[in-house]
Amino acid sequence: MPGKHSDSATSELCEKCKENISILVVRAKPICHDCFARYVHTKAIKRLESFRVNFAASPDQQRKILLPLSHGVSSTTLLHILDLHLNTQRSKTNRTGFAISVLVVDEGSLDPARLDKVRERYANHDYASLPLHDVFRLLPDDASLRAFLPESQVQEVCSTQEQLTSLIASLTSATARADVLTTLRTRLIVEHAKQTGCESILWGDSTTRLAEKTLAETAKGRGFSLPWQISDGKSPFDINFHYPLRDVLKKELFSYVDLAEPALSALVYEPQSGATQASMSSKNTTIDDLMKQYFESVEENFPSIVSNVVRTTGKLEVPTGATSNPRCSLCGMPVPDGRFGIHGWGGDQHGGADDAAAVSGGSLCYGCTRSIPQRGTAVASK
Amino acid sequence: MPPSPCALCHTNRALILRPKDHSKLCKACFITVFETEIHHTITTNALFTRGERIAIGASGGKDSTVLASVLKTLNERYDYGLDLVLLSIDEGIKGYRDDSLETVKRNAEQYGMDLTILGYDELYGWTMDQVVEQVGKKGNCTYCGVFRRQALDRGAARLGVKHVVTGHNADDVAETVLMNLLRGDLPRLSRTTSIITSTPSASSDPASNTNIKRSKPLKYAYEKEIVLYAHHKSLDYFSTECIYSPEAFRGSARALIKNLERVRPSAILDVVRSGEDMAKLVPGSDEGCGGTCSSNIPVAEEEEGGCGSANGRTVGGDMANMEKQLAQNDTAADQNLEVEITSKKINGAGMPLATGKKGKKGFTPRKSTKQVMGQCKICGYLSSQDVCKACVLLGGLNKARPKNKIEIGYEVQDLQQRDQGADGVANALQRTSIGGD
């Protein structure tokens, strides 16, 4: 996975500084250790110019941002870079441009010792850990989420953990389960950021991850939401989204993890790489897995194409007045013209019988309707 | 496990697992559902009007054969009132196109439709066999694709037909959406996802090469279902691939589409839906509603389902070439960053990052300009340049030719146009009758 290391027998000079011996080939250029670190730092910090030190503000008016940490390569690297950046700001100007709040979402397999190690190494930030099922507790309009629970669960009063378990169990495919889990995780992170007073969320998505997301959401029928999901700036949730690592490839981050001093490997936990290759049967493979495999192979030989996909999608514009469109109850995206459900467009081949179900089917966007099973009878009875 | 009954009629035994939604159907119900869905696509998008004359782009392959069969069936069943004709383009490839055209001739007899065959040599003075002799096998697909795009419109104009239907299916459209994302081609997204496109006209001349509608009635039909339909109706179609593109293999987008379909059957339609939604998000695009209302989107650069539609339209070197070009763009952008880094190094020696000394913001690419459609100076066909691409390629071919045995008759005047049209039809009829012997 790391970038190609140059052969020590035929070492050549770093192409940037012309002084040190190169240890890595980045985008077809040999580069040394220091220049590579500077390369990654520059790419990330360049994206955060709006978070520079605000000398006009008083020290107690500190801006707060949230960093969701999954213990993967990308979010761990982002935390490392931001920590370094804040230390530099503090040592030069005796204050920082923002404060970091780190959130770890527990989906059942979280090892608390991992978070302790991170906290120990980057001690100057707030840390929180929340279970995923807290999304049912935090969302103010949780009634709309509860509507997707299976029939038997609606009547009873049960814990948020049981609600989450039964919701996921009612989904019929691995892609649907992965899709809903991702959506709920995003909602949880957003709600936590709002309630803790953060003005922005810094996601650790690399170029490769954003390209994967572009094609995965396209394949799930959420093309309309791509401007919200890929671009820096406003999100549909009244909070800003930023992707500081959007110009760095995933393989470059893997190299960075190995080369940082001390190495970040002890903090990183990437469980999926083995599991992804093992489960090649179509039963367990998800659309996200497929796109991940695809772009990891494209990235090896054609890294500029990966960048180009992200750049292209970044050009898509949110239509004027889009924020006033009705929202999907699950993912929260504004649906153009309120076209909910999978009916009522050119590709829908069924006649009027389903129109009644579509009207009473609630307010899910096309992509979420593909994941959540239809409950026409139950929904119509409400 | 006992055989399950059909999900629709609950009487017959289910023999077909439907690719689109994995429902189990018997043969009769599958055929009915397939045809009804095409009918639904035609009516909801208002593709046809009563009394309209429609040319079906027929290649002898499965898509156009199924299209012709379904349109004939629906035209009779629902009384569209259409006049259907078959229009074939003969690229002049021995051993491939002449065999597939035999299939089209048989189809014309079976369906009772008029058939017109136009050859590249008739339109351009060159057959693909001759082009390959001249330029070799590499790159000849470019000539064929450019010629074919124009040929269908010029053939329709000769017949006086204002509407051409093609056999593009959902897999083709979804593949094109993904390819355009991978290539970074946003303006093309709108064109490829629209079910109706047309060649805008600078003149109101009814006999000109413009003002011809194109539509794709099979846009929401899966390729696998088209094959199943052809099989269960015992349709006669030709399935050999083009002999001049043996190196064409499944492109990235094609393989990706097939993998997606395996993971989730609806993914192909989901990609088509996303493509339609994204087309409205492209900056500078006309505010159409999913391409349904916009019937005047220019067709000029729409990709045809070319020879060997089962193969990807991406040749192996495309991604490498694009990578090289994009890498150069990135290098140019990096020059700015490099200058910035150097200046920082001078100011703050040893500091990894200087604060508050940001120089240039970086490389800002210019917005792509919109294409303006005009007419080719030489042949009068639609073109955004002075001379259309086919004439440019033709000029290159003719320069290398020792002497011109066949002169291309350009249709400059109305009278000449009508004469050409009449001659074309007569020649086609002769060819048909010869084939009948």
Interface residues (C-beta under 8 A of the other chain):
Chain A: K16 R27 A28 A37 R38 H41 T42 I45 K46 E49 R52 V53 L84 H85 T88 Q89 K92 T93 S173 T175 T214 L215 E217 T218 A219 K220 G221 R222 G223 F224 L226 P227 S282 T285 T286 I287 L290 Y294 V298 N301 F302 P303 S304 I305 S307 N308 V309 R311 T312 T313 K315 L316 E317 V318 P319 P336 D337 W345 G346 G347 Q349 H350 G351 Y366 G367 R370
Chain B: T36 E37 H40 T41 T44 N45 A170 V177 L178 L181 L182 R183 G184 D185 L186 I195 K219 Y220 S252 L256 N259 L260 R262 V263 R264 S266 A267 L269 D270 V271 V272 R273 S274 G275 E276 D277 M278 K280 L281 V282 P283 C289 G290 G291 T292 M319 A320 M322 E323 Q325 L326 A327 N329 D330 L337 E338 I341 M351 P352 L353 T355 G356 K358 G362 P365
